[in-house]
Amino acid sequence: MLIQAVDRKRCASCERWQGPRQPGATNASVLIESETVTGLCCGGGWDGDERRARSACGHWQRWLKLQNSPETPEKP
């Protein structure tokens, strides 16, 4: 599995993207199978189109499952 940082605001961490993914160890990351995995955009700038997990657009919304996962640990 590959780790995708949420702060990059890519499809893998967007609520509108319907591709295969899992929340990461913290709410700051998402796990994807590969760089080429695709999913359907539902309601975003690419509504109805297949998009790769690492694609981006101006309609990004944080995936709701990431709001319930643990916070990123703070560095001392």
C-alpha positions, 0 to 999 in steps of 0.5 A: 500500500502507498501512503498519500498525504491528505494535505496534498488535497488529491482525489484519494483523500477527497469525499467525492472520490469513490475509488478503493482506499483506506484511512492511514494511521492518522487523519493526515494520510490515506492508503492506496493500492497503487499510483494508477488506482482509479475511482469515480468522481461524484459531484466534484469538478470531474463529476462522473469521470474516472480519476486516478487517486493522485489527481487533483481539482479545485473541488476537493473536500476532506474524506469524512472517514479521515475526521474520525481517525487519530490526529497526527502526533505532534513533534516535541 
